[in-house]
Structure formats: C-alpha cells, structure tokens
Amino acid sequence: MSRDEAVFVGVDLGTQGVRALAVTAVGDVRGAGGHPLTGRRDGPRHEQDPEQWWTAVGAACRRALRDVPAGAVRGVAVDATSGTFLLTGADGRPLTPGLMYDDLRAAAQVERADRAGAEVWRRLGYRRMQPAWALPKLLWLLEHRRDLRGARLAHQTDFVNARLCGRPVATDLGSALKTGADLIAEDWPHDVLADLGVPAGLLPPLTRSGTPLGAVSPAAAEHTGLPPGTPVLAGCTDGCAAQLGTGRLTPGSWNSVLGTTLVLKGVTDDLLHDPHGVVYSHRAPDGRWLPGGASGAGGGVLARDFPGRDLAALDRAARRYEPSGAVTYPLVSAGERFPFVAPGASGFVLGRPRDEADRFASILQGAGYVERLCLDYLDLLGAPVGGDLTLTGGAARSAYWCRLRADILGRPVILPANAEPALGAAVLAASADRPPAETAAAMVRVRATLDPRPAHHARFTAGYLTLVAELERRGWLPPPVAAHARRSASG
C-alpha cells in the first residue's frame, strides 16, 4: 500500500464529545465517528469522569474505522482541552475526577504559583497564571486531598494515550504549559515546583507533539478498533490541533476557532511576551511558537438563548440588521481570559434589540467584535497578524456568520474544507517521518476564501468602538489596549 493510501487517525476530546477522523495522507476522509460527553458543574467547579473519556474514545474510533482496512492504519494521535487533568494511581486508574479547562476553583492558589514561579513565567512570556490553569488546580488538590500517595499527574491527552499504549507515557509540551512546564528548556521547572510542594514523582516526562510514544496495545485495540501495534504519537491541545488542521503553519498565519467560546492561535518565529499575561505560547512540533489565547465569549450564548431553534432561519433573518440596534458582549459564563483577564466579567447587552432576529444578530456581531479586539491586542504586542486567517469551529458551518466576520474584521478569511481539530490530530499522526507543515499541506484542503465588503466593514466600526469603550469603562479592558483598538479602527 502506498503512503497516499495509508490512513491516520486523529482523536479530538472536546467539552461535549469525542470526535475521531480516519484520514489518508492526501486528505481523504475514510471514516468519522463521535460520542457525547457529559460533565458536572457546581459553581466555579467543572468536572468530567475520565473513564467516560476512554469509553467515548473507543466508541468514536470504532465508528471511524468501520470501513477502513486494518492494514491501512499507520498512526494515531489525540488532542484535548488545554489545562484539563486528573491524578491517577500507579496503575493508571483515576484518583480524582478530570478537572476541566474552565474549572475556577483554584483562584486562591494563583498568587502562590505566581510568587514561586515569577521568573520562569516572565521568561515564558505570559508573566502570570490564571485561575483556570492546571498548576493552581493541582495545588488545590494537594491542599484538599490527603489520599494521594504515589499519585501521578495525567493531562487529558496523557490519560487516553496511556490507555492506548497500556503503560504510562510522556506528556506533550503544549498540554503541560498550563501545569508550569518550561517550554524554552523543554523541562519542568523543578525548583519552582519543589518550592510549591509538588512531589517530583507526580510529574510525567515531557516531549514535543508528534513524538512517538508507543504502540496500541492488544487491550486498547479491542476497545477502539485500532490495529494492535499502531504507532501512538504525542498529541497537543485542541487549539494547537485546530491550527495544524488549517494547514497554515507559516509565521503570521492565524486560526480563529469559534464555537461555544473563541480561541485564537497563530504562528511566530519568536516567543511573544505579554505584559498583561493574557497571551501564552505553545511550542510547535518544529520548534516555532504558537501564541494565542482563549476567550469565554462566543456562540454558547446562542445555545443558551435560542435552544433548539433553526439557526439557519435565524441567520437569514439577521441579515436585516447590519448593524444591530444593540451591542452584545456574548460572554457565556462569568470571567474573561482573552483579550483581557477579568474574573468578574459578565456578558451584557447595550441598547434594546428591536426583535428576536435583531437580538440574534447582535450576538453574531458581538462575537465578531471580540474577535477583532483579540487581533488588535495581538497587533499591540507586536505579533505578525497580516498572514492568512482561517476560520474553524462550529461557527464555521454558518456561511452567513463567516461572511459577517470577514466584514467586521475587514480582511479575507479562509474556510478549510474540514474544520475539525481531529484533522489536526491526524496531521500529527502522519508526521512521524516528515515535517508537520509538509504533512499538513498535503492533507488540508480549502473550501472557500471570503473577501470583506468595504461598505459593510464601515457599518460595524461604531458598534466595535462602543463595545471597546464599555469594556474599558467597566475596568476590564486596560486603557492602552482600548486606545490601540481605537487607533486601529481610525486607521
């Protein structure tokens, strides 16, 4: 069988489900499968059952591989939510629930983590940790649980990869960033973690994404349908997988993932430093940097306010309101992380929507305004932002919303034919013997490129500046950031 006919499996662990894709080296999807996930929310806490992850991975992979010859499968890689982890015993069984990426229970532990690691965090460019990050949550667990002798830390990817290989595995640098990994030295900052009371034996070894970890064990093969002996490659976070899945891996390229929330990820040659601690950078498989951030704003407000509705029909109705009579900050839950950090932030609506369609339009436009502000913030930091911009995530399924975002941003946007992070994981799975950029170029296809309409772009400037002014007035958006956004709009 030629390499072009070989199949590579990418597995994406999202918040609401697991998705698996079986993709050839030239980008043909041979199979796809999914399985839902559920979680538990209690105030600032958000947990999932790790055993549910493994059950869902098995179901999704079996569906994806239903029509794929076993001899065609040449590799598998997993991506997952950033900052999600648990503690396991030496046998790999969970000792704790999975603490999810947006679990905010550890706000009180952030200052301690920042004090101990200030020099390392400064050198890594983000200067301070956030309450949802894994290291503060790990400190919380160590303070509140007394039954953790011999425990091991496992990020969401590690837990699944260990089950695939039948033994403990290294963690990829991207998944370990929010646990305090030093991505410049590509090692743990052992002195910092010892000062924080983190046992040395708790931490897994580190490796770059795309590094071979082992092979699918017989037990995992029976569970997933992956052939025994299939190479397992170190995965990445979902944001990094989405970037890989765009095929745009040159400096200055950016990917905007808009679904329940908004994630922006780009490519730079040099590490980006952020004095406000909003932007953080993952390490690319080739040693470049993948800076970005995750906002709590996005399409989750649509699911909350328009449950079960025909969104395509609402899209058509929203066209009458460009711009909307209201300006909406579509924050899904309390607290913002990008393009500013404000634990007390909450969503709001300025003005009075004229009807239901206008309210819907204001949410779509508000997400576009936040996206524009994120790009303005990256520009303020000196990041190259003039390269290709791709749109992925659930919102990319709406042709109207994509066109609207191009108009609000005032720049062309590229829509990949397949906008799933699982494709990026499949790119990693296929990268064992050649560079990821070369692999992605062969596997990723473009569906469309949308150019902005200048007259439409001008219509949205006032709404954008209204949102910027209100975020500044509430004390969430730093004045220098607001001033740069106004300068950008006037230019």
PyMOL commands that set and color helices and strands:
alter all, ss='L'
color gray80, all
select helices_A, chain A and resi 3-5+50-64+70-72+107-123+134-144+156-165+173-179+190-195+200-202+218-224+238-246+300-305+311-318+356-380+394-397+399-409+421-429+436-443+454-459+461-473+479-490
alter helices_A, ss='H'
color red, helices_A
select strands_A, chain A and resi 7-13+17-24+29-36+40-42+45-48+73-80+85-88+98-99+152-155+171-172+206-207+212-215+231-237+254-258+262-266+280-283+289-295+327-329+348-350+389-392+413-416+446-450
alter strands_A, ss='S'
color yellow, strands_A
deselect
rebuild
show_as cartoon
